[in-house]
Amino acid sequence: MDNPGWRAARKAAREDEQYWYPQRETTGRFSGVEHAEPLNESFIGGFRPLGAAASRIHPQQHSIDSNSVSPPSSESAVSAAPLSAVERSRIQQSHAPPRMNPHLQVMCGPLLRYDTVNAQGYYRGACLLVTADAGSIYDPHPNLSLEWDPDRPQPVRRMNTNRSRLISLRRIGPKTTELSDGLPSVISGPLGYGTVSDDGYVSSGPRAQKTVVPGQEIWVYHQASTTCTFWRFLFEIPLTETEMSVRYRINQGAELEFWVPGRSQNLRWAAHSCNGFSAGINPDDFRGPGFSSGTDPVWTDLLNKHVERPFHVLVGGGDQIYCDALTREPELQEWVHNKSPASKKAYPMTEVCCRVVHIFYFNHYCVVFRSGAFAQANCSIIDGFGSYPDDLQSSPVFKTIGSRGYFFYLLFQCFVEPSLDGKEHKPYVHTFHSTIIGGDGPWVPYRSHNILTYMGPNVWMLMLDCRAERKKDQVCSTLQYQHVLDGLYRLPASVEHLIVQTGIPIAYPRMNFLETALESKLNPLVALGRAGTLGLSSMVNKFNADAELLDDLNDHWTAKGHKKERNWFIERMQDFAQVRKIRVSFLSGDVHCAAVGVLKTLTKSKEPDVTPALDHRYMLNIVSSAIVNTPPPAGVLSMVSTLADKRHRTMHYANTDETMVPLFERDPNGTGSKSKYIMGRRNWCQVEWNGTTGELEFKIQVEREKGIGETSGYLISAPPPRWRR
């Protein structure tokens, strides 16, 4: 379960009270929940260059004589000739990081998105930048320059020396924005590799290349007298025999880098989910020594692993951003606190309220995406959106919230503007070749956007859009499944592994009894919560006064409304695996704990299991959640752990057994584990193909102690497909 618990819910309810009676500004307007200002250029890319001082002088990299701008000693102050203001300014500028020219007033970015690698061996990607028109110079248009050199030496492994530096980065300011192309770095000196010339820069080899990509204006944000432009830069990089770093900059500003694989190399990547805290959680409870926020420690561990051995891709498995704070906007309080479900469903969506929703999403994305590391994956609108009853989903306010939420998800996380990029489902017609367009959403005016992408010659990934077409009794439509399956059966013959990324686990302990109890009209806690007595108002949600946990349960694949569809989907994946001889594994998040479920061929009692490598039904479900959010309460963890060792008979009709893997025999700190099936600590997952065994290795990195920024790994591997077709 991803619910933070009753105490957190009570705390969140008390925090909500301060928004019930909003105050107006001197202009007469309400003050919004969040407001984004343009970034200071020293934070472009997420942080100052490695080793950069607050003054932007780099004394550790440049030798400065007695006329240095450093504070002089009393003796040197007497003997040294004073410098003029012009000379001092030139010295400062000569050692400062480069600035964008022409200048851009950046609101968010640069963000990167990995698309795919095409048949010709070209790596396709994109960069997104959001700029405030006031203060930006667009003549000439913004441009993205990229440089790479296949002959540049691989990075030196400097894990121990970099850890303290990475922790110090977390204290400086906004953190780096996550790249689906791999984690970025701001270049400041050689970073331990390359041939360094006297001026401190890495020399280029004979195969070094550079390309400049002009910006494409894809959308303009309007609010009162303010306008902001979304710029997209599409690029291709020819892969070579070895992996290499790609350095890039916007308008000759600060230089950053990401990594691309070799032509015949399977990508090395990391996965995460739930990058934020639920309402009522105090982030400082998760902040250890040396960190400015509880959001940072586990991310720092991931960044340390990236320094040691760079990732090519970073995949988000859901809840990259939490948008529930929308319900605290002043103009929406009348709707939020309307106690009549019928009246709330009929509440009109005024122009003012519509504008507020629009403003919130833009500002919230700008603030959060430049303050954390996020992937291009599933969306987060209102928790459980699509799993509420149809009459609530179709109500004017709820429908607007979902529509604008999905639009901004496409814009900020997928770099897609639907009216520009189209909705054609034919292969390679969409701007992003990895995109598979599904059917129309029932509650949002857009079609689902699925991603089927190259993760190496032997590995591909399907990221299933489980939100756009979701209803209480449907996760994906028949049309969406048809388009996705058509794409899967066209995969190259070299593919041995397919990862299917679903935001919510597909093989996980059942809690149907709890679903039944919460749906009951006789549930006393729900009745008291609706009445607002005994402090139990947090037991019901603020949208239709149903039990607070019910939307979470209805979201699950194993919910009563989705179980039949889940079983059908698993059977289709089994058929695909057998026919194409491709191992299928599932990757999920959502539940705020780590676990591994497994589907396999059912055997009779006393018969040995089918050897996994020979079993086309053998499918792991890796669950990695959360990289930031709090684990579930101890009682919930205990209940889930008790249910985890049960063998489910749901798919025995299809000759399929389902259980959980006892992966966690010991806690990451070395003590005995309370549950060998469920790990209730923050975590993330790194994934790599083993060229020797043909296995796809998943290593779940679990936080050792809360807030210290270090993890221990738990390895489990998906075997190669060795059955006969």
N, C-alpha and C positions, 0 to 999 in steps of 0.2 A: 504494500500500500504506500502511496506517496503522500498521505495525510500526515502533517507534522504533529498531530495529537491534540487532545482537548485543551491543555494549558495554553498551547500556542494559539489555538482558535479563540480562546477567551481573551488573550492578550491582543490579538488582531481586532477583535470586536471592540475592545476599549480604545484602541488606536483609531478605529473608524469613527468613533464618536466625535472627535475633533473636527471632522469634515462635515458633520451634520448641519452646522450653522456657519457657512462660509462667509468670509469677510471680503468686502470689495476694496479695490485699490482706489487711489485718488481720482483715477480716470473714470470710475464708475464700473469698470469691468471686474469680474472675478479673477482672482489669481489662480493660475493653473497648478496642477500637481507638480509638473516638471517643466523646465524651460532650458533650452540648449543655447549656449553662446558660442561664437566661433572659437576655434582652438588657437592657443598660442602655438606658433610654428615650431617651437622647440619640442612639442609633444606630437608632431606629425609622425605617424608610424607607431605611436603608442608610448614611446619613452625617449629620453635623451640618449644620444650615442653612448656606447659603453665607455666608461671612464670620463664622461663629460662632467665638468663641474658646473655649479649653478651659474657661474659667470660665462660659461661656454668657452673657457680657456682650457687647453689640454697640456698642462705643464709636463705630464709624464710622457708625452709624445714629441714635444718640441723643445729644443734648447733655446732659451732666451737669455740675452746678455745682461749686463748690469743696468741697461735701460729698460728692464722688464717691468711690466705693469704689476708684478707681484709686490706686496707691501715691502718696502725696503727697510733694511736695518738702519740704525742711527748713523753708522759710519758711511754706508753707501749713499745715504741721503745727502750727506755733506759733500762727498767727493764726486758724485755723478752729476752730469749736467742735466737740468730739467728738460723734459720733453714738452713740445707744444701739444695743444688739444688735437690738432690734425694728425700728428705723429702717433699719439696715443690711440686715436680712433683707428688708424691703419693697422696698428699692431693687434688691436682687439679683433678687427675684421679678418686679419690673415689667419687667425687661429680659431675662428668661429665656424660652426657647421654651415654648409651652403644653404642659402635661402632660395625659395622659389622665385623664378624670374621668367615671365611676368608673375607678379604676386597674386596669390589666390587666398581668399578668406575661407578656410576649410571648416566645415561643420562636422564632417565625419569621413573617415578613410585616411589613406587608401585601403580598401578592402580587396581581397583577391578571391576568385572562384576558380576551381579546377573543373573543366568540362569533361574532356576525354582525350585519348590518343587515337588519331585516325589510322586508317590502313597504311598510309604512307609514312607513318612514324613521326608525325608532327603532334606535339603536345599542345592542346588547345586550352586557353584560359582567358580570364577577363579580370579587369580591375575596375572598381567603382569608387568614385569620389563625389562627395556632396559639398558644394560651395555656396556661400552666401554671395548673392550678386552685388550687394553693397560692399565695396572695398576690394572686389576681385577685378582683375584685368583679363578680358577674354579676347584681346586682339594682340597676337594670334591666339587661336583656340588652345586650351590646355593640351599638353602632349605627355605621353608616357614613353620613356626611353628604357630599353632593356639591353643588358650586356651579358654575355656568357663566354666561357672559354673551356672547352673540353679538356685542355691540357693543364688546367689549374690543379695543383695537388689537393688531395683530400684533406679535410680538417684534422688538426691534431686533437687527440682526445685529452681534454683538460678538465675532467669532471670535478675534481676536488677543488681546483682553484677558482672555478666559476660559480660554485654554489652560493658563496657569500655575496658575490657580485650580483647574481640574479635576485637574491633576496633584497639587496639594496635597491635594485630597480623597482621593486614593488612599492618602495616607500616614496619614490620620486614624484609620481603623478599618475595620470591615466595609463592603464596597462595597454599592451599591444592588442590589436584587433586580430581575431583568429582568421587564419587562412585555410581554405580547403586545399590550397596548393602546398601547404606546409607552413610551419611557424616562421615569422619574419624576424629579422634582426636589423637594427640600424647599424650601418657600417661606420666604424670609427677606427681606422688603422687596419692592419692585416688580419686580426682575429685568429692568429696562430697558423696561417697557411698562405701559400703563394710566395712568389719572389718579390721581395720588398725593395723598392728603389730608395734613393736618398731622401726623396720628398715624402716617404711614408705610404706610397700607394703600391698596389699589386700590379706588376707588369703583365702585359698581355702576350699570349703565345700566337703562333702563326694561324691558328684556327679560330681565334677570338672573333666574335661577331657582335654587332650592335644593330638594333632596329628602333625606330621611333614611330609610335602609334598615335595618330590624332584622336582627340576625345570626341565621342558622339553624345550629343545632348538627347537624353531619353525621356526626361520628365522634369517638370518645374513645379515646385511647391509654392503655393500662394497663401499668404496669411496677412490680411490688412495691407500694410505698405511694404511688407517683407516678401522677398522672393529668393528661392534657393534652387540651384540647378544640379541635377543628377547627371554626371558624366560617366560614360562607360567606354572602356578601352579594350577591344578584343585583340588577342595576340596569338601567334603560333610560334613554337620553338622546335626546331628539328632535333630529335633525340640522337645521341651518339652512343658509342659502345659502353661508356661509363656514365654514372650519375654525375651531376654537376650543379653548381650553384648558379642562379640567375640573379643578377643585380639590377635593380630598377629604381627609377626616381620620376617624380612628377615635376615638370617645368624646371629641371635641373636643381631640384631641392635635395633634401636629405636622401642618401642612398640606402636602400634596404635590399634584402635578398630572400629568396626562397630556393628550394631544391627540387630538381626534376630527376627521374630515374634514368638508367641506361636503357637503350632500345630493347634489349632482351631481358631486362630486370623486372621482377614483380615489385610493386610499390611497397614501401615500408610506411605504415600509417598508424595513427592513434585515433581513438574514438572516445566520446564522452557524452554525457547528457545532464540535464537539470542544472544549468549554470546560473543559479540564483537562489535566494532564500524565500521560503514561503512567508506569508504574512504572519506576524507574531513571533518570528524567530529573531533573536538578537545576534547579528553577525559577529560581534565581539566575543561571543562565547566560543567561536571557532578560530580566533586569531591567536596564534602563538607568538613567542618572542621574535622580534625583527620584522613583523608583518604589520601593515597599516590597516588591513581588513581581513575578516574571516573568509572572504572570497578567494584570497590569494594562495594559501599554503599548498593545496593539491595541484593548482595550476603551476606553481613554481617547480614542483616535482616533475611535472610533464615537460616544462621548459628545460630543466636540467637534463632530462633524458634526450631532449632534442639537441642540446649542446654536445652531448656525448656522441650521439649518432642521429643525424638529422632525419626527421620524418618528411615524406613527400606529400602526404595528405593528412588533413585533420577533419574528422567526420563528426558532426553533431547528431545525436540520436534523439532529439526532442528537447523542448524547453530551453532553447538557446537564450530566450528572453522571456521574462514573466511580465504579463500585461494586466494582471488583475487590479493593479493600482488605478486603472481607468475608472473603476467604480467609485473612486474618491474625488473625481472631478466635481467642482461645485455645482455646475449646471445639471448634473445627473442625479443630485441627491433626492430630488422629489420623486424620481422614478425608483431609485434604489430603495427608499424607505416607504414606498407605497405598500401597505400590508395586504392589500387585496390582490391575489394572483390574477383574477380576471381583469381588474382595472389595469394592472401592470402590463398584461399582454396587449391591451388595447391602447396603451399610452402612445400618443403621437410622437413621431420623431421630428422635432422642430428643426428649423434651419440652424438655430443656435446650438442645439445639442449635436447636430451632425457636424458642425464646424469644430466643436470641442473634441469629438472623437478623432477627427482628422488631425487636429493640432497635437493631441496627446500622442498618437502613434508616431508622428514625425519626431517630436522632441524626445520621446522615450527611446526610440531607436538610436537617435544621435547620441544621447547621453550614455546609454548602456553599451553600444557597440564601440565607442571610443574609450570605454573604461574597462573592458574585459576582453576575453578571447573567445570568439564564437565561430560555429561552422555553418556550412550551407546545407541545412537538412530540413527537418520538420519544423512546422510553425507552432507558435504558442499564441493563442488569441485570448479567449476566456477559458479557464481550466475546464476541460470536458466539453468544449464546444462541439456540437453535433450529437451529443449523447443526451441532451435534454428532450422532453416531449415535443412533438411536432408543433403544437400550438404556440409554445414558447419560442421555439426556433424561428418560426415564421412571423413573430411579432415585430413591429417596426423598429424598436430600439435594438433588440437582439440581432435582427438581420443586418442592421447597419454596422453594429460592432463587428460582426463576423465578416462582412464584405470588406470593410476598410482594413481589418486586421489581416485578411488574406492578401489583399492588394499590397500592403506594406511588407508582408512576408516575402512575396514575390520580388518586390523592388529591392529591399535591403539584403535579403538572404540568397536570392537566386539571380539578382541583377536582371530581372525580367520585367518588362512593361507590356502587359498582354496586348494592348491595342497596337503596339509597334512590332512585337515579335510573333504575333499570330497565334492561332489555335489549331493548326494543321497537324494531324497525327502521323503523317507519313515520315519514314526514317530520313533523318538529316535535312529536313526542311526547316525546322525550328532553328533560331539563331544559335542555340546551344544543342549540339548534335546528340548529347546524352539524354535529352528531354523526350519523354513519351507522354503525349497529351491523352488524357482519358475523357470521361464524360462530364456533363455539366453538373456543377454542385447544386444540391437542393436548396441550400441556404445562402450560398454566395454566388454572385453572377460570373463565375469563372469556371473553367474546366480544371480538372486535377492535373497536377504537374509531377510526374514520376521521373526518376532518373535511373538510367541503366548505363553504367560507365565502366571503362577499362581500368583495372587495377593491376595490370600486368598481362603478359602473354598467357598465363595459367589461371588468372584470377579476375573475376568481374564482380560488380556489386549492383544490386537492385535496391534503390531507395523508394519504397512504396509510399505514395501520398495517401495517408490514412485519415485525413482530415477534411479535404475539400468536398468529398462525396458522402461523408459520414452522416448517418441518421441513427436513431435509437436502435433500429433493427438492421442496420447495414454499415459495414466499414468501407467497402469499395463496391462500385457497381459492376454489373456483368460486362458492360462495354470497357470499363477500365481494366478489368482482368484480361479481357480478350486482347487489348492492345499490348499489355505487358507481356502476356504469354507469347504473342507473336514475336515480340522483340527477343525474348529468351531463346526461342527455338532458332533464331538466326545467329546465335553466338558462334564465334570461330571454333574450329575443331580442336584447337590447342587448349581450350579452357577446361580445367579440371575442378575448379572451385567457384561456387557462386555464393556470395553473402547476400541475404535478403534482410535489409534493415527496416524494421518496423518500430515505431516509437514505443509501443506497448508489447510486453513479452507474449509470445504465442504458446510457450510451454512453461507454465508457472503454476504454483499451488492454487487450487480452487478455493473460493470463498462464497459459494452460491448460497450457503445457509445465511450469511450476513446480508447478501443481496435480498433474499426473501424477507428477512426480518425488517430491513429498512423500508421495504416497499409496503409493508403491512400498515393499514390504517389504525391498527390497534397498538402500534408501537408507542409506549408511554413517553419516551424521551423526545420523539418527534412531536407529539402532541404538546408537551410542555414547551418545547422550543418554539413552536408556532405561536404559543400564547405569550412567550417572552417571560415566563416565570422561572423562579429558582436559578436564574443566571444561565439558563440553557438555550438562549437564543442562538448561540453559535452552533447548535446541533443541526440547524437547518440552513440551507443556502439562501442568499439574498435575492434570488431570481424568481423562484416559484415555491419556496418554503418546503421543498422536499428535503429528505435527510441529506446532510452535508456530504456524506461519503458516497451517496448513491450515484452521482455522476461519475465518480472515479470507478466504481464497480461496473457501471454500464459501459464505460470506455473499454474495458478489458475484452480480449478476444474470447475468453471463457464465460462471459456474461450470457445469460439465457438468450438474449436477442441476437448474439453473434456466434454462438457455439456451432450451429449448423454450417454457417459460412466459413468459420475457422477450419472445421474438419474437411470441408470441400477443398479449401485452399491447400491444406497440407497434402491431400490426395493428389492434387494437380502438381504439386512440387515433387511428390514421389514419382509420378508418371514421367515428369520432365527429367528427373535424375536418372531414372532407369533407361529411358530412350537415348538421352544425350550422353550418358556416362559422365555426369558432373555431380560432384559432392555439393549438397546444399546445406548451408548453415544460416541460422538466424542471429541477428544482432539487435538488441533492444535496450531500452532505458526505463524511465518513468517511475519505478517503484522505490527508488532511494536506497537500494541495497544491491549487493552483488550476488549472483546466482548463476547456475548453469542447468538448464533443462535438457532432456534428451528424448528424442523419438527414435524408435528402433523396431525391428521386426519382432512380432510377438512369437514366443516359443512356448511349447507345452511345459508343464511342470516337470522338473528334473532334467529337462533338456538344456544343453548349454546354449548361451546366446550365439547368434550368428556373428562371426568375426566382423567387427565394424568396417574394415576395408572392403569386405565383400557384401555388405548390406546397403542396398540403395535407399532403404528407409532410415538409415542412421543419420540423424540431423541434430546437431547441437543448437541450443538457443543460449547464446552468451548474453547475460544481463549485466550491464555496467551502468550504475546509477547510484549516487549523484556525485559530480565532481565538486559541487559547492553546497548544495542543500543538505539539510540535516537528515540523518537516518530516521526511520519510523520509531515511535515510542517502543520501549522494551516489551510492553504487552503485545503489541502488534507483531513484533519480530518473533516473540515466543510462539504466538498462534501460527504464523506462517511457517516457522520451523517445524512445528508439530505436524502440519499438513504436508510438509515437503517430502516425507519418506513414504507417502501413500502412492500406490500404483493405480493410475487412472484407467478405467475400462472404457472411456468415452469412444476410443477408436479401435477397440478389439474387433469390431465388425469388419474393419479394413486391415486386419492382421497387423495392427500397429500397437505397440506398447509405449507408455510414457511415464517417465519418472524424473527425479532430480539427481544430479551428480554430487557425491560427497567430496567436494573439492577442498573444503576449508577445515582440515583436520586440526589445524592450530591457528591461533590468532596471529596477525602480522608482527606482534611484539614478542612472539615465541611461546606464549602461554597456551594452555589448552583452550580450544574453541568451545563456546556454548552451543553452537550449531555448526555441523559440518556441511550443511546445505545452503545456508543463508548467511551472508556477511553484512552486518549492519554498520558499516563504516564507509566513509567517502572513498571514491575510487574512480579510476579511468582504465582504459584498456589499450594495449599496444598489440599490433597484428603484423605478422611477417610470414611469408612463405618459406618453408625449409626446402632448399634445393636438393638436399641429400635424400630426404625421406619422402618428399612430395606432400608433406603435411602442411596445413595452414595453422600456424601457432597463434593462439590468443593468450596473452598474459595480462590478467587483471591486476592492476597496481592498486593495492589497498593501503589507505592511510594507517601508519603505525600507531601514532598517538595524535589526538585531536590538535590540529593547529601547528604541528612542527614542520610540515613541508617535506616529509619523507614517506615513501611507501615501500611495501614488500610485494613481490610478484607471485601470482598463482597461475601456473601454466596448464593449459589444456589444449589439445590439438585435434583438429578435424582430419581424419585419415584421408588419403587419396582414394579415388574411385577405382576399385580393382574387380568389380563384378563384370560379368559378360553382358553385352547388350541383348 
